[in-house]
């Protein structure tokens, strides 16, 4: 076991010594290598989207275990859960009126689980909620996302309201984790279950981003034109990339913590 950890520790130590530009380059190269690997082992890229939903659901399951077994919500952002429930509810509405499929069932299950988490934090475990640390102003993300959805949305034949709602949930999902990252930066210490949850979100976001990127490559860009014209196709892809990069820094420290054998994750200043 020690022999398997030593090479990883050496690699992580080498990465830590590199300047920020080299770290960014290594992150890009690693991401591209992962995409190439996924492209060869996953033949139906729609499965990546299902896997992303499953990873998100697994993260929610970790939260429910924490809330029901440890009876504490310390370290969890209620505001992030509120944003998650909001974009899931809007996406479910769009799914019902525009394209009912397997994702509708997955989103329904995830929304129910998220509402349960919100209920536990807001009512059952309120005394352990870090309200002073969960200080991210929601209007900083909700208002810009709504304004952007009014300006840039799909150009399909669906009702204009449905198209704006679709765009709103895409933009809001991209930034819904920001309050959770802000809370963790305020506390500097992240306990294991919360760290597992956020890492699961990072995995989900990467798989979802990989799904879109590989679909665009396989169709040689035709997928973007199928989504409509104007800026909307590019904004969909950009939103997926933004979600991935928002969580990439945390995932790096999560893996670093696991390699170092630390159960509690300590974040340095400037991660979020």
N, C-alpha and C positions, 0 to 999 in steps of 0.2 A: 504493500500500500504506500509505503514511504517512497518507493522507487517510482511510482506513478505520479506522485505529487511533486517530486523534485523538479522534473523538466518544466512543468507548468509554472512552478514558482519562479524558476529562472527566467522564463519568457515574460511573466507578469512584471518581474523586477526590471527587466530590460525595457519593457514598454513604458513603465513609470519614469524612467530616466530620460525618455525622449522629449524633445520640445513639442509644444502644441500642434505645430504644422505637421510634424511627422506622425503624431498620434491621429490627426484627422486623415492623413493619407492612408495610414494603416487601417483605419476604420472603413474607409471607402473600398480599399482592396479586399478586406475581409467580407464586406457586404456583397461585392461583385462575385467573389469566389463562392459565397453561399448561394447566390442566385443561380450561378452556373451548375452547382451541385444539385440544387432543387430541380432545375430544369431537366436534368437527366434522370432523376429518380422518380419524379412525379409526372406521369403522363397526362393525366387530366388535371389541369391547373385550377379547375373549379373546386377541387378537393382542398386546395390551399385556403380558400375562403371559408369552407366548412371547418377546417382545422383551426383557423383564426377564431371563429366563433366558439369552438370547443375550448380553446385556450383561455378565452375570456370567461367562459362559464366555469372553468376549473379555478380561475382566480377568485371568482365570486364564491365558489364552494369553500375555498380556503378561508375567506372572510367569515362565512357563516359558521364554520368550525370554530374560529377564534371567538366569535360573539357568543356562541351557545355553550362552549366548553370552558373558556377562560373568563367569561362574563365581564369582558372589558372591551371598550372601543377605543382605548388610548392609541394614538398614532394614526387613526383613520380620519379622513376628511369627509364630513357630511356634505360639503359643497360639491366635491367631486362626484359623490353618489347622486346628488340631486341633478347635476349636469348629465350624468350617465342615464338616469331615468328619463330625463327630458329628451335627449336625442334618440333613445330607444323607442319612446312613445311616439315621437314624430315619425321615425323610420317605420314603425309598425303600421301607422296610419297610411303612409305612402305605399307600403307593401300590400296592404289590403285593397287599396283603390287602384294600384298601378300594376303590380306584378306579384301575385301570391305564389310563393314557392317554399322550398325547404328552409330558406333563411327566415321566413316568417315564423315558423315553429321555433327555431333556435332563438330568435329575438324575443319571442313571447316568454320562453323559459328564462332567459337572461333578465328580462324586465321584471318578472315576478320575483326572482331571487334578489335583484337590486332593491326592489320595493321593501322586501323583508329586511334587508340590511339597513335601509333608511329608517324603518319602523323601530328596529332594535336600538339604533343610535339615538334617535329622537325621543323615544319614550322609555324603553326598558333600561338602557345603560347610559342615560343622560349624565349621570354623576361622574362618569369616567371620560366624557367627551372633552377634548382639549379645545374649547371654544376660543380661547385667547390665541392659540397657535393657528387655528383654521381661519386666517384673516384675509384670504384672497377675495377681492370684491368681484362678485359674479358678473356685474354689468360690464366689466372690462372685457369679457369674452362673449356674453350673450348679445349685447348690443352690436358690436362689430360683425358678429356672425349673421345676425338678422339683416343688417344693412348690406353686407356682401351678398347675401342670398337674394335680396331684392334687385341687386345690380347684375349679378352673374348667376344664372340658373340654367337648367336644361332647356333645349330648344325643341323638345319633342311635341307630340300632338296632344299631350295631356293638359288638363285644366291648369291655368296659370298658378292658382293657389297651391295645387299639388306639386308643381315644379319648384316653386319657391320653398315649400316645406322640405322637399327632397334635398335641395341645396343647403338649407339651414342645418339639417341633421348631419350632412357630410362635413360641413365646416365646424360644427360644434363638437363632433366626435374627435376631431383632430386636436382640440385644446382642452377636452374635458378632464384630463389628468393633471392639469396645471395646479389646481388647488391642493391636490394630494402631494405633489412635489414641493409646493410651497410650505406645507405643514411639516414635511420631513426635513426641509432645509431649516426651518425654525427650531425644530427639536434637535437636529444634528445626529440623533441616534434613532435607528429604525429597528424595531423588534422583528423577529423572524417571520411571523405570519404576514405582517404588512409588507415586508420585503418580498416574500414569495408572491403575494398578490400583484404587486407592481411589476415584478419580473414577468409574471404571466401575461400582464397587459403588454409589456414590451415584446414578448414572443408573438402575441396575437397581432400586434401592429406590424411586425416584420413580415409575418405570413401573409397578411392582407396586402401589404405593399408589394411583396413578391408576386402575389396573384395578379395584381394590376400590371406591374412591369412586364412580367412574362407574357401576359395576354397581349399587351401592346407589341411586344417583339414578335410573337408568333403570328399575329395578324398583319405585321409590317405596318403598323400605324392605323389600320382600318378600323380598329376598335374605337379610336379617338373620334373618328368621323361618325361612327355609328352612334356615339353618345350625343351628337349634335354638333353645332358649329359655334364659332366665337371662342370665348375664353373658357367656357365651361369644361370641355374635355381636359384641358391643361390644369384647371383648378382641382379636378377630381384627383388626378395623379399627384399634384403638388400637395394636396391635403394628406394623402397617404404617406408621402415622404416626410412631411412635417411631423406627423404623429410618430414615425419611427425615430427621427432624430431627437425629438423631445425626450424620449425614454432611453436613448442610446447611452447617454452619460451614466444614468442610474444603473443600467444593466451592466456596464463595465465595472462599477464599484461592487455590484452584487456578486459577479463572478470572482472578482478579486477577493472579496470577503470569504467566499466559499473555498477558494484555493488556499487561503490563509487559515482555514479551519475556524473562522469566527462565526458564532451564531448570531451575534448582534452586529448590525451594519452601522458603521460610523461614517457619516458623510462629511467631507471637507467643505469649507466655504467656497461658494461659487459654482456648485454643481447644478443648481437650478437657477 
